[in-house]
């Protein structure tokens, strides 16, 4: 196997302050091997050109500006311009620990794979809400088994905020598709179909800042639920019943609330209410398990307390998107999905 040369590909859209922090973290890497950085500006108004140029004496950095076509196409553009034989794809709102490159290099040298992913973590400098969101999204009782940990699904699905892709895999698959969000699992599914393998690399975590507020968190999770239905249609062999759980969970507690409210309002006393109380106890047990898991992982009682209602919001947002897309795609064939849900696809650049 030829020596690995990393090209770090970073799409950015109107976030020069974020790219500054990421580039700064790249200057502190303890790996002594050369690497290049490819920054792709995706049609930004507030561009990061000057920020990138300020690192030209510390990093081998190449900056490209292109019309807005989405993160997937921007990653493809960056990989097509890169000179490395292995691409490290990062989001602009990530910061790397100093051992990141050396950890990845060591892992690939010991057991090479054409596609890997790593976890996302919360840096101590993050705001309280950012830490709480990270705790919810990486908790194994929510989406942690899918997004940030090696266990959960039958095969690990790398995510594009922290993903490695070999040049061979990129050239064979043609890169990411137009769907967004969801372009990363869709890419992984096509890679699997072609016989490529994926893996989780322990220790290759990134600090994923996620500069979002509650309303943007709800919107983001809604989109995740929406595109999961599209992915199920595009790649039915990889659909999993696990993705139904947020909808079952949400519809269940909504029905439970209605049932208990009507029973209280009408002063109904029925032995069937015991089943409702048992039902309620299961939700309380799940909430306690989620609370304890978050407390253990975050080492913060405050974050654990906030994480429980945030988990309910996450599941509700995801289920709304999932159910809405499912209804919209009833009777729709695969070649008409984009026309029915165009908001989840970027248009081709003429």
C-alpha positions in Angstrom: 0.0 0.0 0.0 1.3 3.4 -0.9 1.9 5.9 1.9 -1.2 7.8 3.0 -1.3 11.5 2.2 -4.3 13.2 3.8 -6.3 15.9 2.0 -8.6 17.6 4.5 -11.8 18.8 2.7 -13.9 21.4 4.4 -17.1 22.9 2.8 -18.0 26.2 4.4 -21.0 28.5 4.0 -21.0 32.0 5.6 -19.0 30.9 8.6 -15.5 32.4 8.5 -15.3 32.5 12.3 -15.8 28.7 12.4 -13.3 27.9 9.8 -10.8 30.0 11.7 -11.1 27.8 14.8 -10.9 24.6 12.7 -7.8 25.8 10.8 -6.1 26.8 14.1 -6.7 23.4 15.5 -5.0 21.9 12.4 -1.8 23.8 13.2 -1.6 22.0 16.6 -1.6 18.5 15.2 1.1 16.2 16.7 1.4 14.2 13.4 4.6 15.2 11.6 3.6 14.0 8.2 2.6 16.6 5.5 -1.0 17.1 4.6 -3.1 19.6 2.7 -6.2 21.5 3.5 -8.9 22.1 0.8 -11.5 24.7 1.8 -14.5 25.0 -0.5 -16.6 28.1 -0.2 -20.1 27.2 -1.2 -21.3 30.5 -2.6 -21.0 32.4 0.6 -21.7 36.1 0.9 -19.5 36.3 4.0 -16.5 34.4 2.7 -13.5 33.0 4.5 -10.9 33.8 1.9 -8.8 36.1 4.0 -9.0 33.7 7.0 -7.6 30.9 4.8 -4.9 33.1 3.4 -3.8 34.0 6.9 -2.8 30.4 7.5 -0.8 30.0 4.3 2.5 30.1 6.2 1.4 27.4 8.6 -0.6 25.0 6.4 -0.6 23.9 2.9 -4.0 25.3 2.1 -6.0 25.7 -1.1 -9.1 27.8 -1.2 -11.9 27.5 -3.8 -15.0 29.5 -4.3 -18.0 28.0 -6.2 -21.7 28.7 -6.7 -24.0 27.4 -3.9 -24.9 23.8 -4.6 -24.9 22.2 -1.1 -22.4 20.5 1.2 -22.4 17.2 -0.7 -21.5 18.7 -4.1 -18.9 21.0 -2.3 -17.2 18.0 -0.8 -17.1 16.3 -4.2 -15.6 19.5 -5.7 -13.0 19.6 -3.0 -12.1 15.9 -3.4 -11.8 16.4 -7.2 -9.3 19.2 -6.6 -7.3 17.5 -3.8 -4.0 15.8 -4.5 -4.1 13.3 -1.6 -5.0 9.7 -1.8 -7.2 9.8 1.3 -9.7 12.5 2.1 -10.7 13.6 5.6 -14.1 15.4 5.4 -15.0 17.8 8.2 -17.7 20.3 8.9 -16.6 23.8 9.5 -18.1 23.9 13.0 -15.7 21.2 14.2 -12.4 21.6 16.1 -9.8 18.8 16.2 -7.9 17.5 19.2 -4.2 17.6 18.6 -4.0 13.8 18.3 -6.6 13.5 15.6 -4.4 13.0 12.5 -2.0 10.7 14.2 -4.8 8.6 15.6 -6.4 8.2 12.2 -3.0 7.5 10.5 -2.2 4.8 13.1 -5.7 3.2 12.7 -5.5 3.1 8.9 -1.9 1.7 9.0 -3.0 -1.1 11.3 -6.2 -2.0 9.5 -6.9 -0.1 6.3 -10.5 0.7 5.3 -11.8 2.9 2.5 -14.3 4.8 4.7 -14.3 5.5 8.4 -16.0 7.7 10.9 -15.4 9.0 14.4 -17.4 10.3 17.3 -18.4 13.9 18.1 -17.7 15.4 21.5 -18.4 18.6 23.4 -15.4 20.8 24.2 -15.3 22.4 27.6 -15.6 25.9 26.0 -19.0 25.1 24.4 -22.1 26.8 25.8 -24.4 24.9 28.1 -27.0 24.4 25.4 -24.4 23.1 22.9 -23.3 20.6 25.5 -26.8 19.6 26.2 -27.6 19.1 22.5 -24.4 17.1 22.1 -25.3 14.9 25.0 -28.8 14.2 23.6 -27.6 13.5 20.0 -24.8 11.1 21.1 -26.7 9.3 23.9 -27.2 5.6 23.1 -30.8 5.9 24.2 -31.5 8.4 21.4 -29.4 8.7 18.2 -26.0 8.0 19.7 -25.9 4.5 18.2 -26.2 5.9 14.8 -24.3 9.2 14.9 -21.5 8.9 17.3 -20.7 5.4 18.5 -19.5 2.1 16.9 -22.4 0.1 18.4 -26.0 0.5 17.6 -26.7 -0.6 14.1 -25.4 -3.7 12.4 -22.8 -1.7 10.5 -21.4 1.7 11.4 -22.5 4.6 9.2 -19.9 7.4 9.2 -21.2 10.9 9.2 -19.8 13.7 7.1 -18.9 16.0 10.0 -16.1 13.5 10.7 -15.5 11.1 7.8 -12.6 9.5 6.0 -12.9 8.5 2.3 -10.3 7.0 0.1 -9.6 8.4 -3.3 -10.6 5.0 -4.8 -13.9 5.1 -3.1 -14.6 8.6 -4.2 -13.8 7.8 -7.8 -15.8 4.6 -7.8 -18.9 6.1 -6.3 -18.7 9.6 -7.8 -19.0 11.0 -4.3 -22.0 12.4 -2.5 -25.5 12.9 -4.0 -27.8 15.9 -4.1 -30.0 14.9 -1.1 -29.5 17.1 2.0 -29.5 16.3 4.8 -28.9 12.6 4.5 -26.1 12.8 1.8 -23.7 10.9 4.1 -25.8 7.7 4.8 -26.8 7.7 1.1 -23.2 7.8 0.1 -22.4 5.0 2.6 -25.2 2.8 1.3 -23.8 3.1 -2.3 -20.3 2.3 -0.9 -21.7 -0.9 0.8 -23.4 -1.9 -2.4 -20.1 -1.7 -4.2 -18.4 -3.9 -1.6 -16.5 -1.2 0.3 -16.3 -1.5 4.1 -16.8 1.2 6.8 -15.5 1.3 10.4 -15.5 3.4 13.5 -12.1 4.7 14.6 -11.7 4.9 18.4 -10.0 8.1 19.5 -10.7 10.0 16.3 -13.4 12.3 17.8 -14.0 15.9 16.9 -15.4 18.7 19.0 -18.6 19.4 17.1 -19.8 22.8 18.1 -23.3 22.8 16.5 -24.0 26.5 16.8 -27.8 26.1 17.1 -30.6 27.4 19.2 -33.7 25.4 20.2 -35.7 26.4 17.1 -32.9 25.5 14.7 -32.4 22.2 16.6 -36.0 21.4 16.1 -35.8 22.2 12.4 -32.6 20.2 11.9 -34.1 17.1 13.6 -37.3 17.4 11.6 -35.2 17.3 8.4 -33.3 14.2 9.7 -36.7 12.4 10.1 -37.9 13.6 6.8 -34.9 12.4 4.7 -34.9 9.0 6.5 -38.1 8.1 4.7 -36.5 9.2 1.4 -33.4 7.1 2.2 -35.6 4.1 2.9 -37.2 4.5 -0.6 -33.9 5.0 -2.3 -32.1 2.1 -0.5 -34.8 -0.2 0.9 -32.3 -3.0 1.8 -30.8 -0.8 4.5 -34.0 0.5 6.1 -34.3 -0.4 9.8 -37.2 -0.5 12.2 -35.0 1.4 14.6 -35.9 4.5 12.8 -39.6 4.0 13.6 -39.0 4.2 17.4 -39.1 8.0 17.7 -42.5 8.0 16.0 -43.8 5.2 18.1 -42.4 6.9 21.2 -44.0 10.2 20.4 -47.4 9.0 19.2 -47.5 6.8 22.3 -47.0 9.5 24.9 -49.4 11.9 23.0 -52.1 9.2 23.1 -51.3 8.6 26.8 -51.7 12.2 27.7 -55.1 12.4 25.9 -56.3 9.2 27.5 -55.4 10.3 31.0 -56.8 13.8 30.5 -60.1 12.5 29.3 -60.2 10.0 32.2 -59.6 12.8 34.7 -62.0 15.2 33.0 -64.9 12.7 32.9 -63.9 11.1 36.3 -63.7 7.7 34.6 -62.7 4.8 36.9 -61.9 1.8 34.9 -59.6 -1.2 35.4 -58.2 -0.4 32.0 -56.6 2.7 33.5 -54.1 0.5 35.2 -52.7 -0.3 31.8 -52.4 3.4 31.2 -50.5 3.8 34.4 -48.2 0.9 33.5 -47.8 2.6 30.1 -46.8 5.8 31.9 -44.4 4.0 34.1 -42.5 2.8 31.1 -42.0 6.3 29.8 -40.8 7.4 33.3 -38.4 4.5 33.4 -37.0 5.4 29.9 -36.6 9.0 31.1 -34.8 7.9 34.2 -32.5 5.7 32.1 -31.8 8.6 29.7 -31.2 10.9 32.6 -28.7 8.6 34.3 -26.9 7.8 31.1 -26.5 11.5 30.2 -25.3 12.3 33.8 -22.8 9.5 33.6 -21.5 10.5 30.2 -21.5 14.3 30.7 -20.6 14.4 34.4 -23.1 17.2 34.7 -26.3 17.1 36.7 -27.6 20.2 35.0 -27.1 18.8 31.5 -28.7 15.6 32.5 -31.8 17.4 33.8 -32.1 19.5 30.6 -31.4 16.5 28.3 -34.7 14.7 29.2 -37.2 17.3 27.8 -34.7 17.9 25.0 -34.9 14.2 24.2 -38.7 14.4 24.0 -38.4 17.4 21.7 -35.9 15.5 19.5 -38.1 12.5 19.1 -41.2 14.6 18.4 -39.4 16.7 15.8 -37.9 13.6 14.1 -41.3 11.8 14.1 -43.1 14.8 12.6 -40.7 14.8 9.7 -40.8 11.0 9.4 -44.6 10.8 9.4 -45.0 13.8 7.1 -42.7 12.4 4.5 -44.2 9.0 4.7 -47.7 10.5 4.0 -46.4 12.6 1.2 -44.7 9.7 -0.5 -47.7 7.4 -0.5 -48.0 6.0 -4.0 -44.9 7.9 -5.2 -42.4 6.0 -7.3 -38.7 6.3 -6.8 -38.1 8.6 -9.8 -40.7 11.1 -8.5 -39.4 11.5 -5.0 -37.4 14.6 -5.7 -40.3 16.3 -7.4 -42.6 15.5 -4.4 -40.1 16.7 -1.7 -37.8 19.1 -3.6 -36.8 20.9 -0.4 -34.5 18.0 0.5 -32.5 18.1 -2.8 -30.0 20.6 -4.2 -30.4 21.5 -7.9 -27.6 20.8 -10.4 -25.4 23.7 -11.3 -25.9 24.6 -15.0 
